[in-house]
Amino acid sequence: MDNALLALAGTTIAVAGTLIAPVLSQRLVARAESQRFERQERAADAQWARQQQAAELDKRRQCYVTSNSGYRRYRIELMKYLWLVHRAEVTAEARAALEEARHAMHAGFAEAQMTASDAVLAELDSMSRTLAQIYDGVLRLEEGDAAPDGSFEELRAALLRANEQWTVMRGAMRADLGVAPPPA
């Protein structure tokens, strides 16, 4: 009888194993699929984050290019206009070119206020104040009502100093974008 019970117990275990195997197999496959899906989801999230970061960097770079060229052009137009005032050769076209450059600089600055890092924004703001003071000095010189420190030579020196300030501003932009500084 012991052999019969052992055979019955063995058969019962075999039948139970046969019946439980698909359930366990299905659970193991479901767990593996779930883990694979989670890995794919994490990879997709990481890819999306990299794309967002690249898009943000490109947006900042484009903003800095616009700002940089606007500030540079305005500074150059101010220098040209100062020379025209000095030689008493100001024309309506020269005045229009100066105002166009000034408005382009302001548009670039407005864009940067929404995009630039705090460090870059501080440099842009400082440069804007410098150029505004020089612009005021040039217009006063043109009207014959020069400020005490508003002679041609002093304004020209201020514009040359603004070039150095522009170099610092450009360096802050490059640093914010992660561009390595040029070799010394």
C-alpha positions in Angstrom: 0.0 0.0 0.0 2.8 2.3 0.7 3.9 2.1 -2.9 0.4 2.9 -4.1 0.3 6.0 -1.9 3.7 7.0 -3.1 2.6 6.6 -6.7 -0.6 8.5 -6.0 1.3 11.3 -4.3 3.9 11.4 -7.2 1.1 11.5 -9.8 -0.7 14.2 -7.8 2.5 16.3 -7.7 3.1 15.7 -11.4 -0.4 16.8 -12.3 -0.3 19.8 -10.0 3.1 20.8 -11.5 1.7 20.4 -15.0 -1.3 22.6 -14.1 0.8 25.2 -12.2 3.6 25.5 -14.8 1.7 27.6 -17.3 0.6 30.0 -14.6 4.1 30.4 -13.2 5.5 30.7 -16.7 3.0 33.4 -17.6 3.8 35.3 -14.4 7.6 35.1 -15.1 7.0 36.2 -18.7 4.8 39.1 -17.5 7.4 40.2 -14.9 10.2 40.1 -17.6 8.0 42.1 -20.0 7.2 44.6 -17.3 10.9 45.1 -16.5 11.7 45.4 -20.2 8.9 48.0 -20.6 10.3 49.9 -17.6 13.8 49.9 -19.1 12.4 51.1 -22.4 10.5 53.8 -20.7 13.5 55.0 -18.7 15.6 55.0 -21.9 12.8 57.0 -23.7 12.7 59.5 -20.8 16.5 59.9 -20.8 16.4 60.5 -24.6 13.6 63.0 -24.2 15.6 64.8 -21.5 18.7 64.9 -23.7 16.7 66.3 -26.6 15.2 69.0 -24.4 18.6 69.9 -23.0 20.0 70.1 -26.6 17.0 72.2 -27.7 17.5 74.6 -24.7 21.2 74.9 -25.4 20.5 75.6 -29.1 17.9 78.2 -28.1 20.3 80.0 -25.8 23.1 79.8 -28.4 20.8 81.4 -31.0 19.8 84.1 -28.5 23.4 84.8 -27.7 24.3 85.1 -31.4 21.5 87.6 -31.9 22.4 89.6 -28.8 26.1 89.5 -29.5 25.8 90.7 -33.1 23.2 93.3 -32.1 25.5 94.8 -29.4 28.5 94.7 -31.7 26.7 96.4 -34.6 25.3 99.1 -32.3 28.7 99.8 -30.8 30.2 100.1 -34.3 27.4 102.4 -35.5 27.9 104.6 -32.4 31.6 104.9 -33.3 30.8 105.8 -36.9 28.2 108.3 -35.8 30.6 109.8 -33.3 33.1 110.4 -36.1 30.4 112.0 -38.3 29.5 114.3 -35.4 33.1 115.1 -34.9 33.5 116.0 -38.5 30.1 117.7 -38.7 29.0 115.3 -41.5 25.9 113.8 -39.9 23.3 112.7 -42.5 19.7 111.4 -42.1 20.9 108.1 -43.4 23.6 107.9 -40.8 21.1 108.7 -38.1 18.7 106.1 -39.4 21.5 103.4 -39.5 22.3 104.3 -35.8 18.6 104.0 -34.8 18.2 100.7 -36.7 21.2 99.3 -34.9 20.0 100.6 -31.6 16.6 99.0 -32.1 18.2 95.7 -33.2 20.3 95.7 -30.0 17.2 96.3 -27.9 15.4 93.5 -29.6 18.3 91.1 -28.9 18.4 92.3 -25.3 14.6 91.7 -24.9 15.0 88.1 -26.2 18.0 87.5 -23.9 16.0 88.6 -20.9 13.8 85.6 -21.4 16.5 83.1 -22.2 19.9 84.1 -20.9 21.5 82.9 -17.7 21.8 85.3 -14.8 25.5 85.8 -15.4 25.1 86.6 -19.0 22.1 88.8 -18.3 24.2 90.8 -15.9 26.8 91.4 -18.5 24.2 92.3 -21.1 22.6 94.8 -18.7 25.9 96.4 -17.9 26.8 96.7 -21.6 23.3 98.2 -22.3 23.8 100.9 -19.6 27.3 101.7 -21.0 26.0 102.0 -24.6 23.0 104.1 -23.4 25.4 106.6 -21.6 27.6 106.8 -24.7 24.5 107.3 -27.0 23.3 110.1 -24.7 26.8 111.7 -24.8 27.0 111.5 -28.6 23.6 113.1 -29.1 24.4 115.8 -26.6 27.7 116.4 -28.4 25.8 116.6 -31.7 23.4 119.2 -30.3 26.3 121.3 -29.0 25.4 120.7 -25.3 28.1 118.2 -24.4 28.3 116.9 -20.8 31.5 117.8 -18.8 32.8 114.3 -19.7 31.3 114.2 -23.2 34.0 115.4 -25.5 34.8 113.6 -28.7 38.0 112.1 -27.1 36.3 111.0 -24.0 33.4 109.4 -25.9 35.8 107.7 -28.2 37.7 106.3 -25.2 34.4 105.1 -23.7 33.6 103.3 -26.9 37.0 101.6 -26.9 36.5 100.6 -23.2 33.1 99.2 -24.3 34.9 97.0 -26.7 36.8 95.4 -23.8 33.5 95.1 -21.9 32.0 93.4 -25.0 34.8 90.9 -24.9 33.9 90.1 -21.2 30.2 89.8 -22.2 31.0 87.4 -25.1 33.2 85.3 -22.7 30.2 85.0 -20.3 28.1 83.8 -23.2 30.7 81.3 -24.2 31.1 80.0 -20.7 27.3 79.6 -20.3 27.2 77.5 -23.5 30.1 75.4 -22.3 32.5 76.5 -25.0 36.1 76.3 -23.9 37.9 79.6 -23.7 40.6 80.1 -26.3 44.2 79.3 -25.4 45.9 82.2 -23.6 
